[in-house]
Amino acid sequence: MTQQNGYAKTAPTRAEVDTLKGATVLEFGTDWCGYCQGAQPHIAQGLAGAAPLVHMKIEDGPGRPLGRSFKVKLWPTLIFLRDGVELARVVRPTDARSVQEGVAALG
């Protein structure tokens, strides 16, 4: 699994995301968000041992087009994609199981 620590300030375009190959998890949030910080252990545990996937942490907020294109309203929001197509979504995970269910949707 490829993962980054902080939320990236720059994001790919929606067109780039739509052409991604394989399993990808987009995590929208911010480094200063308390919900995002509190969810990190659940996210890490839920993604641990998952089949190879790319985990992209993307800073979200007003004027950020990628989050708006996915209609993200709360942080953190995890979007589970296979070949650029959304298969599952988890908003504000409070346990690893919800993240594991998102991973399972990737097949």
Chimera marker file (.cmm) of the C-alpha trace (Angstrom):
<marker_set name="trace">
<marker id="1" x="0.000" y="0.000" z="0.000" r="1" g="1" b="0" radius="0.5"/>
<marker id="2" x="1.296" y="3.433" z="-0.948" r="1" g="1" b="0" radius="0.5"/>
<marker id="3" x="0.407" y="6.122" z="1.568" r="1" g="1" b="0" radius="0.5"/>
<marker id="4" x="1.451" y="9.616" z="2.600" r="1" g="1" b="0" radius="0.5"/>
<marker id="5" x="1.489" y="11.108" z="6.085" r="1" g="1" b="0" radius="0.5"/>
<marker id="6" x="-0.011" y="14.596" z="5.783" r="1" g="1" b="0" radius="0.5"/>
<marker id="7" x="-2.745" y="15.837" z="3.495" r="1" g="1" b="0" radius="0.5"/>
<marker id="8" x="-1.365" y="16.958" z="0.134" r="1" g="1" b="0" radius="0.5"/>
<marker id="9" x="-1.909" y="20.642" z="-0.629" r="1" g="1" b="0" radius="0.5"/>
<marker id="10" x="-2.137" y="19.932" z="-4.353" r="1" g="1" b="0" radius="0.5"/>
<marker id="11" x="-4.559" y="17.427" z="-5.782" r="1" g="1" b="0" radius="0.5"/>
<marker id="12" x="-4.926" y="15.615" z="-9.058" r="1" g="1" b="0" radius="0.5"/>
<marker id="13" x="-7.707" y="16.755" z="-11.351" r="1" g="1" b="0" radius="0.5"/>
<marker id="14" x="-10.959" y="14.823" z="-11.515" r="1" g="1" b="0" radius="0.5"/>
<marker id="15" x="-9.996" y="13.728" z="-15.039" r="1" g="1" b="0" radius="0.5"/>
<marker id="16" x="-6.735" y="12.282" z="-13.672" r="1" g="1" b="0" radius="0.5"/>
<marker id="17" x="-8.580" y="10.474" z="-10.866" r="1" g="1" b="0" radius="0.5"/>
<marker id="18" x="-11.102" y="9.048" z="-13.332" r="1" g="1" b="0" radius="0.5"/>
<marker id="19" x="-8.242" y="7.418" z="-15.286" r="1" g="1" b="0" radius="0.5"/>
<marker id="20" x="-6.467" y="5.871" z="-12.274" r="1" g="1" b="0" radius="0.5"/>
<marker id="21" x="-5.826" y="2.146" z="-12.642" r="1" g="1" b="0" radius="0.5"/>
<marker id="22" x="-6.292" y="-0.365" z="-9.852" r="1" g="1" b="0" radius="0.5"/>
<marker id="23" x="-7.454" y="0.186" z="-6.277" r="1" g="1" b="0" radius="0.5"/>
<marker id="24" x="-7.210" y="3.691" z="-4.833" r="1" g="1" b="0" radius="0.5"/>
<marker id="25" x="-8.434" y="5.275" z="-1.617" r="1" g="1" b="0" radius="0.5"/>
<marker id="26" x="-8.879" y="9.049" z="-1.677" r="1" g="1" b="0" radius="0.5"/>
<marker id="27" x="-8.948" y="10.512" z="1.827" r="1" g="1" b="0" radius="0.5"/>
<marker id="28" x="-10.234" y="14.080" z="2.029" r="1" g="1" b="0" radius="0.5"/>
<marker id="29" x="-9.503" y="16.168" z="5.120" r="1" g="1" b="0" radius="0.5"/>
<marker id="30" x="-7.026" y="18.618" z="6.632" r="1" g="1" b="0" radius="0.5"/>
<marker id="31" x="-4.066" y="18.283" z="8.978" r="1" g="1" b="0" radius="0.5"/>
<marker id="32" x="-5.704" y="20.584" z="11.567" r="1" g="1" b="0" radius="0.5"/>
<marker id="33" x="-9.079" y="18.775" z="11.630" r="1" g="1" b="0" radius="0.5"/>
<marker id="34" x="-9.746" y="17.061" z="14.966" r="1" g="1" b="0" radius="0.5"/>
<marker id="35" x="-12.019" y="14.459" z="13.357" r="1" g="1" b="0" radius="0.5"/>
<marker id="36" x="-9.292" y="13.684" z="10.809" r="1" g="1" b="0" radius="0.5"/>
<marker id="37" x="-6.649" y="13.316" z="13.517" r="1" g="1" b="0" radius="0.5"/>
<marker id="38" x="-8.925" y="11.103" z="15.620" r="1" g="1" b="0" radius="0.5"/>
<marker id="39" x="-9.751" y="8.840" z="12.679" r="1" g="1" b="0" radius="0.5"/>
<marker id="40" x="-6.120" y="8.162" z="11.687" r="1" g="1" b="0" radius="0.5"/>
<marker id="41" x="-5.658" y="5.059" z="13.908" r="1" g="1" b="0" radius="0.5"/>
<marker id="42" x="-8.920" y="3.565" z="12.561" r="1" g="1" b="0" radius="0.5"/>
<marker id="43" x="-7.927" y="4.313" z="8.983" r="1" g="1" b="0" radius="0.5"/>
<marker id="44" x="-4.439" y="2.843" z="9.433" r="1" g="1" b="0" radius="0.5"/>
<marker id="45" x="-5.815" y="-0.286" z="11.079" r="1" g="1" b="0" radius="0.5"/>
<marker id="46" x="-8.549" y="-0.658" z="8.464" r="1" g="1" b="0" radius="0.5"/>
<marker id="47" x="-6.083" y="-0.382" z="5.585" r="1" g="1" b="0" radius="0.5"/>
<marker id="48" x="-3.420" y="-2.582" z="7.202" r="1" g="1" b="0" radius="0.5"/>
<marker id="49" x="-2.965" y="-5.813" z="5.330" r="1" g="1" b="0" radius="0.5"/>
<marker id="50" x="-5.181" y="-4.685" z="2.443" r="1" g="1" b="0" radius="0.5"/>
<marker id="51" x="-4.303" y="-5.879" z="-1.036" r="1" g="1" b="0" radius="0.5"/>
<marker id="52" x="-2.060" y="-3.439" z="-2.879" r="1" g="1" b="0" radius="0.5"/>
<marker id="53" x="-3.752" y="-0.075" z="-3.184" r="1" g="1" b="0" radius="0.5"/>
<marker id="54" x="-2.840" y="3.580" z="-3.379" r="1" g="1" b="0" radius="0.5"/>
<marker id="55" x="-3.914" y="5.765" z="-0.434" r="1" g="1" b="0" radius="0.5"/>
<marker id="56" x="-3.969" y="9.462" z="-1.341" r="1" g="1" b="0" radius="0.5"/>
<marker id="57" x="-4.573" y="12.010" z="1.429" r="1" g="1" b="0" radius="0.5"/>
<marker id="58" x="-5.844" y="15.223" z="-0.131" r="1" g="1" b="0" radius="0.5"/>
<marker id="59" x="-6.419" y="18.518" z="1.646" r="1" g="1" b="0" radius="0.5"/>
<marker id="60" x="-9.988" y="19.650" z="1.176" r="1" g="1" b="0" radius="0.5"/>
<marker id="61" x="-11.845" y="22.872" z="1.769" r="1" g="1" b="0" radius="0.5"/>
<marker id="62" x="-13.655" y="25.729" z="0.029" r="1" g="1" b="0" radius="0.5"/>
<marker id="63" x="-12.518" y="26.192" z="-3.536" r="1" g="1" b="0" radius="0.5"/>
<marker id="64" x="-10.952" y="22.739" z="-3.761" r="1" g="1" b="0" radius="0.5"/>
<marker id="65" x="-12.483" y="21.281" z="-6.925" r="1" g="1" b="0" radius="0.5"/>
<marker id="66" x="-11.671" y="17.591" z="-6.411" r="1" g="1" b="0" radius="0.5"/>
<marker id="67" x="-13.527" y="17.355" z="-3.110" r="1" g="1" b="0" radius="0.5"/>
<marker id="68" x="-16.459" y="19.277" z="-4.575" r="1" g="1" b="0" radius="0.5"/>
<marker id="69" x="-16.598" y="16.908" z="-7.560" r="1" g="1" b="0" radius="0.5"/>
<marker id="70" x="-17.077" y="14.018" z="-5.094" r="1" g="1" b="0" radius="0.5"/>
<marker id="71" x="-19.585" y="16.055" z="-3.036" r="1" g="1" b="0" radius="0.5"/>
<marker id="72" x="-17.447" y="15.786" z="0.120" r="1" g="1" b="0" radius="0.5"/>
<marker id="73" x="-19.175" y="17.536" z="3.027" r="1" g="1" b="0" radius="0.5"/>
<marker id="74" x="-17.525" y="16.137" z="6.170" r="1" g="1" b="0" radius="0.5"/>
<marker id="75" x="-13.941" y="15.220" z="7.017" r="1" g="1" b="0" radius="0.5"/>
<marker id="76" x="-12.427" y="12.783" z="6.827" r="1" g="1" b="0" radius="0.5"/>
<marker id="77" x="-14.179" y="11.213" z="3.876" r="1" g="1" b="0" radius="0.5"/>
<marker id="78" x="-12.648" y="8.145" z="2.250" r="1" g="1" b="0" radius="0.5"/>
<marker id="79" x="-13.598" y="7.332" z="-1.339" r="1" g="1" b="0" radius="0.5"/>
<marker id="80" x="-12.768" y="3.781" z="-2.459" r="1" g="1" b="0" radius="0.5"/>
<marker id="81" x="-12.111" y="3.573" z="-6.207" r="1" g="1" b="0" radius="0.5"/>
<marker id="82" x="-11.335" y="0.780" z="-8.641" r="1" g="1" b="0" radius="0.5"/>
<marker id="83" x="-10.090" y="1.992" z="-12.025" r="1" g="1" b="0" radius="0.5"/>
<marker id="84" x="-11.361" y="5.506" z="-11.265" r="1" g="1" b="0" radius="0.5"/>
<marker id="85" x="-14.900" y="4.404" z="-10.355" r="1" g="1" b="0" radius="0.5"/>
<marker id="86" x="-16.269" y="4.969" z="-6.845" r="1" g="1" b="0" radius="0.5"/>
<marker id="87" x="-17.340" y="1.687" z="-5.233" r="1" g="1" b="0" radius="0.5"/>
<marker id="88" x="-17.664" y="2.741" z="-1.584" r="1" g="1" b="0" radius="0.5"/>
<marker id="89" x="-17.443" y="5.736" z="0.722" r="1" g="1" b="0" radius="0.5"/>
<marker id="90" x="-16.763" y="6.044" z="4.452" r="1" g="1" b="0" radius="0.5"/>
<marker id="91" x="-17.385" y="9.331" z="6.253" r="1" g="1" b="0" radius="0.5"/>
<marker id="92" x="-15.805" y="10.020" z="9.659" r="1" g="1" b="0" radius="0.5"/>
<marker id="93" x="-14.853" y="6.434" z="10.482" r="1" g="1" b="0" radius="0.5"/>
<marker id="94" x="-15.073" y="5.624" z="14.191" r="1" g="1" b="0" radius="0.5"/>
<marker id="95" x="-13.696" y="2.105" z="13.895" r="1" g="1" b="0" radius="0.5"/>
<marker id="96" x="-11.459" y="0.050" z="11.625" r="1" g="1" b="0" radius="0.5"/>
<marker id="97" x="-14.344" y="-2.183" z="10.553" r="1" g="1" b="0" radius="0.5"/>
<marker id="98" x="-16.024" y="0.546" z="8.472" r="1" g="1" b="0" radius="0.5"/>
<marker id="99" x="-12.737" y="1.141" z="6.634" r="1" g="1" b="0" radius="0.5"/>
<marker id="100" x="-12.298" y="-2.612" z="6.099" r="1" g="1" b="0" radius="0.5"/>
<marker id="101" x="-15.798" y="-2.726" z="4.580" r="1" g="1" b="0" radius="0.5"/>
<marker id="102" x="-14.728" y="-0.030" z="2.124" r="1" g="1" b="0" radius="0.5"/>
<marker id="103" x="-11.640" y="-2.068" z="1.236" r="1" g="1" b="0" radius="0.5"/>
<marker id="104" x="-13.799" y="-5.175" z="0.790" r="1" g="1" b="0" radius="0.5"/>
<marker id="105" x="-15.948" y="-3.296" z="-1.741" r="1" g="1" b="0" radius="0.5"/>
<marker id="106" x="-12.860" y="-2.990" z="-3.946" r="1" g="1" b="0" radius="0.5"/>
<marker id="107" x="-13.047" y="-6.750" z="-4.510" r="1" g="1" b="0" radius="0.5"/>
<link id1="1" id2="2" r="1" g="1" b="0" radius="0.2"/>
<link id1="2" id2="3" r="1" g="1" b="0" radius="0.2"/>
<link id1="3" id2="4" r="1" g="1" b="0" radius="0.2"/>
<link id1="4" id2="5" r="1" g="1" b="0" radius="0.2"/>
<link id1="5" id2="6" r="1" g="1" b="0" radius="0.2"/>
<link id1="6" id2="7" r="1" g="1" b="0" radius="0.2"/>
<link id1="7" id2="8" r="1" g="1" b="0" radius="0.2"/>
<link id1="8" id2="9" r="1" g="1" b="0" radius="0.2"/>
<link id1="9" id2="10" r="1" g="1" b="0" radius="0.2"/>
<link id1="10" id2="11" r="1" g="1" b="0" radius="0.2"/>
<link id1="11" id2="12" r="1" g="1" b="0" radius="0.2"/>
<link id1="12" id2="13" r="1" g="1" b="0" radius="0.2"/>
<link id1="13" id2="14" r="1" g="1" b="0" radius="0.2"/>
<link id1="14" id2="15" r="1" g="1" b="0" radius="0.2"/>
<link id1="15" id2="16" r="1" g="1" b="0" radius="0.2"/>
<link id1="16" id2="17" r="1" g="1" b="0" radius="0.2"/>
<link id1="17" id2="18" r="1" g="1" b="0" radius="0.2"/>
<link id1="18" id2="19" r="1" g="1" b="0" radius="0.2"/>
<link id1="19" id2="20" r="1" g="1" b="0" radius="0.2"/>
<link id1="20" id2="21" r="1" g="1" b="0" radius="0.2"/>
<link id1="21" id2="22" r="1" g="1" b="0" radius="0.2"/>
<link id1="22" id2="23" r="1" g="1" b="0" radius="0.2"/>
<link id1="23" id2="24" r="1" g="1" b="0" radius="0.2"/>
<link id1="24" id2="25" r="1" g="1" b="0" radius="0.2"/>
<link id1="25" id2="26" r="1" g="1" b="0" radius="0.2"/>
<link id1="26" id2="27" r="1" g="1" b="0" radius="0.2"/>
<link id1="27" id2="28" r="1" g="1" b="0" radius="0.2"/>
<link id1="28" id2="29" r="1" g="1" b="0" radius="0.2"/>
<link id1="29" id2="30" r="1" g="1" b="0" radius="0.2"/>
<link id1="30" id2="31" r="1" g="1" b="0" radius="0.2"/>
<link id1="31" id2="32" r="1" g="1" b="0" radius="0.2"/>
<link id1="32" id2="33" r="1" g="1" b="0" radius="0.2"/>
<link id1="33" id2="34" r="1" g="1" b="0" radius="0.2"/>
<link id1="34" id2="35" r="1" g="1" b="0" radius="0.2"/>
<link id1="35" id2="36" r="1" g="1" b="0" radius="0.2"/>
<link id1="36" id2="37" r="1" g="1" b="0" radius="0.2"/>
<link id1="37" id2="38" r="1" g="1" b="0" radius="0.2"/>
<link id1="38" id2="39" r="1" g="1" b="0" radius="0.2"/>
<link id1="39" id2="40" r="1" g="1" b="0" radius="0.2"/>
<link id1="40" id2="41" r="1" g="1" b="0" radius="0.2"/>
<link id1="41" id2="42" r="1" g="1" b="0" radius="0.2"/>
<link id1="42" id2="43" r="1" g="1" b="0" radius="0.2"/>
<link id1="43" id2="44" r="1" g="1" b="0" radius="0.2"/>
<link id1="44" id2="45" r="1" g="1" b="0" radius="0.2"/>
<link id1="45" id2="46" r="1" g="1" b="0" radius="0.2"/>
<link id1="46" id2="47" r="1" g="1" b="0" radius="0.2"/>
<link id1="47" id2="48" r="1" g="1" b="0" radius="0.2"/>
<link id1="48" id2="49" r="1" g="1" b="0" radius="0.2"/>
<link id1="49" id2="50" r="1" g="1" b="0" radius="0.2"/>
<link id1="50" id2="51" r="1" g="1" b="0" radius="0.2"/>
<link id1="51" id2="52" r="1" g="1" b="0" radius="0.2"/>
<link id1="52" id2="53" r="1" g="1" b="0" radius="0.2"/>
<link id1="53" id2="54" r="1" g="1" b="0" radius="0.2"/>
<link id1="54" id2="55" r="1" g="1" b="0" radius="0.2"/>
<link id1="55" id2="56" r="1" g="1" b="0" radius="0.2"/>
<link id1="56" id2="57" r="1" g="1" b="0" radius="0.2"/>
<link id1="57" id2="58" r="1" g="1" b="0" radius="0.2"/>
<link id1="58" id2="59" r="1" g="1" b="0" radius="0.2"/>
<link id1="59" id2="60" r="1" g="1" b="0" radius="0.2"/>
<link id1="60" id2="61" r="1" g="1" b="0" radius="0.2"/>
<link id1="61" id2="62" r="1" g="1" b="0" radius="0.2"/>
<link id1="62" id2="63" r="1" g="1" b="0" radius="0.2"/>
<link id1="63" id2="64" r="1" g="1" b="0" radius="0.2"/>
<link id1="64" id2="65" r="1" g="1" b="0" radius="0.2"/>
<link id1="65" id2="66" r="1" g="1" b="0" radius="0.2"/>
<link id1="66" id2="67" r="1" g="1" b="0" radius="0.2"/>
<link id1="67" id2="68" r="1" g="1" b="0" radius="0.2"/>
<link id1="68" id2="69" r="1" g="1" b="0" radius="0.2"/>
<link id1="69" id2="70" r="1" g="1" b="0" radius="0.2"/>
<link id1="70" id2="71" r="1" g="1" b="0" radius="0.2"/>
<link id1="71" id2="72" r="1" g="1" b="0" radius="0.2"/>
<link id1="72" id2="73" r="1" g="1" b="0" radius="0.2"/>
<link id1="73" id2="74" r="1" g="1" b="0" radius="0.2"/>
<link id1="74" id2="75" r="1" g="1" b="0" radius="0.2"/>
<link id1="75" id2="76" r="1" g="1" b="0" radius="0.2"/>
<link id1="76" id2="77" r="1" g="1" b="0" radius="0.2"/>
<link id1="77" id2="78" r="1" g="1" b="0" radius="0.2"/>
<link id1="78" id2="79" r="1" g="1" b="0" radius="0.2"/>
<link id1="79" id2="80" r="1" g="1" b="0" radius="0.2"/>
<link id1="80" id2="81" r="1" g="1" b="0" radius="0.2"/>
<link id1="81" id2="82" r="1" g="1" b="0" radius="0.2"/>
<link id1="82" id2="83" r="1" g="1" b="0" radius="0.2"/>
<link id1="83" id2="84" r="1" g="1" b="0" radius="0.2"/>
<link id1="84" id2="85" r="1" g="1" b="0" radius="0.2"/>
<link id1="85" id2="86" r="1" g="1" b="0" radius="0.2"/>
<link id1="86" id2="87" r="1" g="1" b="0" radius="0.2"/>
<link id1="87" id2="88" r="1" g="1" b="0" radius="0.2"/>
<link id1="88" id2="89" r="1" g="1" b="0" radius="0.2"/>
<link id1="89" id2="90" r="1" g="1" b="0" radius="0.2"/>
<link id1="90" id2="91" r="1" g="1" b="0" radius="0.2"/>
<link id1="91" id2="92" r="1" g="1" b="0" radius="0.2"/>
<link id1="92" id2="93" r="1" g="1" b="0" radius="0.2"/>
<link id1="93" id2="94" r="1" g="1" b="0" radius="0.2"/>
<link id1="94" id2="95" r="1" g="1" b="0" radius="0.2"/>
<link id1="95" id2="96" r="1" g="1" b="0" radius="0.2"/>
<link id1="96" id2="97" r="1" g="1" b="0" radius="0.2"/>
<link id1="97" id2="98" r="1" g="1" b="0" radius="0.2"/>
<link id1="98" id2="99" r="1" g="1" b="0" radius="0.2"/>
<link id1="99" id2="100" r="1" g="1" b="0" radius="0.2"/>
<link id1="100" id2="101" r="1" g="1" b="0" radius="0.2"/>
<link id1="101" id2="102" r="1" g="1" b="0" radius="0.2"/>
<link id1="102" id2="103" r="1" g="1" b="0" radius="0.2"/>
<link id1="103" id2="104" r="1" g="1" b="0" radius="0.2"/>
<link id1="104" id2="105" r="1" g="1" b="0" radius="0.2"/>
<link id1="105" id2="106" r="1" g="1" b="0" radius="0.2"/>
<link id1="106" id2="107" r="1" g="1" b="0" radius="0.2"/>
</marker_set>
